[in-house]
Amino acid sequence: MTELRITHIGGPTVLIEVGEWRILTDPTFDPPGRRYKFGWGTSSRKVVGPAVAADDLGPIDAVLLTHDRHGDNLDDAGRALLPSAGTVLTTMPGAARLGGNAHGLAPWQSTRLERPGRPTIEVTATPGRHGPPLTRPIVGDVIGFALRWEDQRHGTLWVSGDTVLYGGLREVADRLTVSVALVHIGGVRFPVTGPIRYTMTTRKAVDLCRLVRPRTIIPVHYEGWNHFQEPRAAIERELAKAPEEIQHGIRWLPIGDPTTIDA
């Protein structure tokens, strides 16, 4: 059985180790203190640095980049890391902007990570929408990622990406059997755009998990910048109201420490 280990480095940045494969999501390694602009008058300050420095990561075989336009998913230090990774999988427009070793995937398009002596991993892009309807021209494209390898016991490993709950995510429930879900939450909003949400609140994430029914739910991207409206304490209060099967499935990873996950 291929071992799965996951290290939550901070924010959306997670190291996924499948056997000897080392796969990184949304690399953010800048120190705290800087303010990042997101367009249309929106911005956010980074308040927590990564638990593992980029120089201490070791070799990275692939980067799963849900989108490239926002500094809380790809900052300067993360961008500097990309050329040393074996391959970078991201959105179609993102790959065109990044060039080099970046390869674009449209939703439900798949590719494979293959190397002798290692399990082949099929990576499939899943749909995402980083805000309410009609905001795509402003916020840009975003995707999630589903990872499958031969001896998974329970199903797919899924990274939701920065998205709200909408019809495209309901396709995930219809098309995938998800064992482990890394769910981006935090209920992002900005003063200039009022009540508009750009990622899922906890309540919406619970609705998503009712549909997708993962065995293990790992919250990520809920802290580290001041545009998140639901820190862990608020998330836990809301989760206390969730159905028991969802409460039992929640797995908070210790930041910076590798954790073995049953996939």
C-alpha positions in Angstrom: 0.0 0.0 0.0 1.4 3.4 -1.0 1.8 5.7 2.0 0.2 9.1 1.8 1.7 11.9 4.0 0.4 15.5 4.1 2.2 18.5 5.6 0.2 21.7 5.9 2.9 24.4 5.5 0.4 27.2 5.9 -2.3 29.0 4.0 -3.1 27.0 0.9 0.4 25.5 0.8 0.5 21.7 1.4 3.2 19.1 0.7 1.6 15.9 -0.5 3.9 12.8 -0.4 2.6 9.7 -2.2 5.2 7.1 -1.8 8.3 8.9 -3.2 6.3 11.5 -5.1 6.6 15.0 -3.5 3.8 17.3 -4.7 3.3 20.9 -3.5 0.1 22.9 -3.7 -0.1 26.7 -4.2 3.4 27.7 -3.0 3.4 30.7 -0.6 6.8 31.2 1.2 7.1 35.0 1.6 7.6 36.2 5.2 4.7 38.0 6.9 4.2 41.8 6.8 3.6 42.5 3.1 0.3 43.7 1.7 -0.8 42.0 -1.6 -3.1 43.6 -4.1 -5.8 41.5 -5.7 -7.4 44.0 -8.1 -10.4 46.4 -8.0 -9.3 48.0 -4.8 -8.9 44.8 -2.9 -5.8 43.9 -0.9 -4.7 41.8 2.1 -1.7 41.7 4.5 0.1 38.5 5.2 0.3 38.0 8.9 1.8 34.5 9.3 4.8 33.1 7.6 5.3 29.5 6.3 6.0 26.7 8.8 8.7 25.3 6.4 11.0 27.6 4.4 11.2 27.0 0.7 15.0 26.2 1.0 14.2 23.5 3.5 11.6 21.7 1.4 13.8 19.4 -0.6 13.1 18.4 -4.2 9.5 18.9 -5.6 8.3 16.7 -8.4 5.2 18.7 -9.2 3.3 21.8 -8.2 -0.5 22.0 -8.3 -1.3 25.7 -8.7 -5.0 26.4 -8.4 -4.4 29.9 -9.9 -1.5 32.3 -10.4 -3.0 35.8 -10.1 -3.3 36.1 -6.3 -0.4 36.5 -3.9 -2.0 34.4 -1.2 -1.8 31.4 -3.6 1.4 32.2 -5.4 3.8 34.8 -3.9 7.2 35.9 -4.9 9.1 33.2 -3.1 6.6 30.6 -4.4 7.0 31.9 -7.9 10.8 31.6 -7.6 10.4 27.9 -6.7 8.5 27.0 -9.8 11.4 26.5 -12.2 13.0 23.9 -10.0 9.8 21.7 -9.8 9.5 18.9 -12.3 6.2 20.2 -13.6 3.6 22.9 -12.7 0.0 22.1 -13.4 -2.4 25.1 -13.4 -5.2 26.8 -15.3 -4.9 27.2 -19.1 -4.4 31.1 -18.8 -2.0 30.6 -15.9 0.2 28.3 -17.9 0.3 30.8 -20.7 1.4 33.5 -18.3 4.0 31.4 -16.5 5.5 29.5 -19.5 8.5 27.2 -18.8 7.5 24.0 -17.1 3.9 25.1 -16.6 1.1 23.0 -18.2 -2.5 24.1 -18.4 -5.5 21.9 -17.6 -9.1 22.7 -18.3 -11.8 21.4 -15.9 -12.0 17.6 -16.2 -8.9 17.4 -18.3 -6.3 14.9 -16.9 -2.6 14.2 -17.1 -0.3 11.7 -15.5 2.7 11.9 -13.3 4.9 8.9 -14.3 8.3 7.8 -13.2 9.9 4.3 -13.1 9.6 2.7 -9.7 6.8 5.0 -8.5 3.0 4.7 -8.7 1.5 6.5 -11.6 -0.7 9.4 -10.4 -3.5 10.6 -12.6 -4.2 14.3 -11.9 -7.6 15.7 -13.1 -8.5 19.3 -12.9 -11.8 20.0 -11.2 -14.1 23.1 -11.7 -13.9 26.2 -9.5 -15.3 29.7 -9.4 -13.5 32.2 -7.2 -16.5 34.4 -6.4 -20.2 35.0 -7.4 -21.5 34.8 -11.0 -19.9 37.2 -13.5 -16.7 37.8 -11.4 -14.4 35.5 -13.5 -13.2 38.5 -15.7 -12.0 40.2 -12.4 -10.7 37.3 -10.3 -9.6 35.0 -13.1 -9.8 31.2 -13.6 -9.3 28.7 -10.8 -9.2 24.9 -10.7 -9.0 22.2 -8.1 -7.2 18.9 -8.5 -8.2 15.2 -8.1 -5.4 12.7 -7.6 -5.7 9.0 -8.2 -3.2 6.2 -8.0 -3.6 2.4 -8.3 -3.7 1.2 -4.7 -5.8 3.8 -3.0 -8.1 2.1 -0.6 -11.0 4.5 -0.4 -10.9 6.9 -3.3 -9.6 10.1 -4.7 -7.5 12.8 -3.0 -9.1 16.1 -3.9 -7.9 19.7 -3.5 -10.9 22.0 -3.9 -8.9 25.2 -4.7 -10.2 28.7 -4.0 -13.9 28.5 -4.9 -17.4 29.2 -3.8 -20.1 26.5 -3.7 -21.8 26.4 -7.1 -23.0 23.9 -9.7 -19.5 23.0 -10.9 -18.6 21.6 -7.5 -21.7 19.5 -7.6 -20.1 17.7 -10.6 -17.4 16.6 -8.3 -19.9 14.7 -6.2 -21.4 13.1 -9.3 -18.1 12.1 -11.0 -15.7 11.3 -8.2 -15.5 9.1 -5.1 -13.5 11.3 -2.7 -11.6 9.8 0.2 -9.6 12.8 1.4 -10.6 16.4 0.7 -8.4 19.4 1.2 -11.0 22.1 1.4 -10.2 25.8 1.0 -12.4 27.8 3.3 -12.2 31.0 5.4 -15.0 33.0 3.8 -12.9 35.6 2.0 -14.4 39.0 1.6 -13.1 42.6 1.3 -14.5 45.9 2.6 -14.7 47.4 -0.9 -16.9 44.6 -2.2 -19.2 44.4 0.8 -20.8 41.0 1.6 -19.5 39.3 -1.5 -17.6 36.0 -0.7 -14.7 34.8 -2.8 -14.2 31.4 -1.0 -16.5 29.1 1.0 -17.7 29.9 4.4 -17.7 27.0 6.8 -21.5 26.6 6.3 -21.0 26.3 2.6 -18.1 23.9 3.1 -20.4 21.7 5.2 -23.0 21.7 2.4 -20.2 20.7 -0.1 -19.1 17.8 2.1 -22.7 16.6 2.4 -22.6 16.3 -1.4 -19.1 14.9 -1.9 -19.0 12.8 1.3 -15.3 12.5 1.8 -14.0 10.2 4.6 -11.4 12.8 5.7 -11.9 16.6 5.5 -8.8 18.7 5.9 -9.4 22.4 6.2 -6.7 24.6 4.6 -6.4 28.3 3.5 -8.4 29.7 6.4 -5.6 31.7 8.0 -2.4 33.6 7.4 -3.8 36.8 5.7 -6.2 39.4 7.1 -8.8 39.0 4.3 -10.0 35.7 5.9 -13.2 36.2 7.8 -13.4 32.8 9.5 -10.3 31.8 11.5 -10.1 28.3 13.1 -12.1 29.2 16.2 -15.0 30.4 14.1 -14.8 27.4 11.8 -14.9 25.0 14.8 -18.0 26.8 16.3 -19.8 26.3 13.0 -18.6 22.7 12.6 -20.1 21.9 16.0 -23.5 22.3 14.3 -22.6 20.0 11.3 -23.9 16.4 11.0 -21.9 13.9 13.0 -20.4 12.2 10.0 -18.8 15.5 8.9 -17.6 16.3 12.4 -16.0 12.9 12.7 -14.3 13.4 9.3 -12.6 16.7 10.1 -8.8 16.4 10.5 -6.9 19.5 11.6 -3.3 19.0 10.6 -0.5 20.3 12.8 1.1 23.1 10.9 4.5 22.0 9.6 4.4 18.4 10.7 4.0 15.5 8.3 0.8 13.5 8.9 0.1 10.0 7.6 -3.4 9.9 6.1 -5.5 6.8 5.3 -6.4 7.2 1.6 
